[in-house]
Amino acid sequence: MRMTLLHHDTLIVQQMTGFVSNNFDVYDPEGTVIAHVQTEGSLGSRLLKGNRTFTVSDGDGEAVLLVRDPMNFVRDTYELDDPDGTAFAHVRKRFTFLKKRMDIELASGGVIELHGNFLGFEFEFMMGDRVPARVTRKWSGAVRGLLGRSTYALIFDPEAPEEVRKAIIGGMIALDLIRAKENNN
């Protein structure tokens, strides 16, 4: 069986922020690149329309999911699609009293919530009383930090189904985009 991005229980995500892009490399714990996240579309399209799309591909270049960041004015929302364009989840930033919250609503009806310090990358994803994944920040080093690069570990429960893993990976990309927007304001 071919090991794909969705079959690894631990993912090390290295973010590489550019002027108008948020690209990522994803590694297994041994340091092998197993996936890439690439900002799609031309600079003009992103500046004029305000929409962005990110393609998450396995190390061999096969698309696994798309993260769409449509232009919205009230609160950040993101659409998670299969490579064929079929929506499978919706990510929404919520405002609550003195707290920030993000939910991932699955097309199948489930909801994945973030709990903990998600701005500091120390949190867990919850589905009811289950924890399908945890995230912990890793230090990238001073030079990488100054270049806008952060590293974190995404650790899945081995029993987490592929649909949930895919939604959480898309949710992590959306979270990074939310953090980047907040840092620019």
Buried (B, 14 or more C-beta within 10 A) or exposed (E): EEEBBBEBBEBBBBBBBEEEBBBBBBBBEEEEEBBBBBBBBEEEEBEEEEEBBBBBBBBEEEBBBBBBBEEEEEEBBBBBBEEEEEEBBBBBBEEEEEEEEBBBBBEEEBEBBBEBEBEEBEBBBBBEEEBBBBBBBEEBEEEBEEEBBBBBBBBBBEEBEEBBBBBBBBBBBBBBBBBEEEEEE
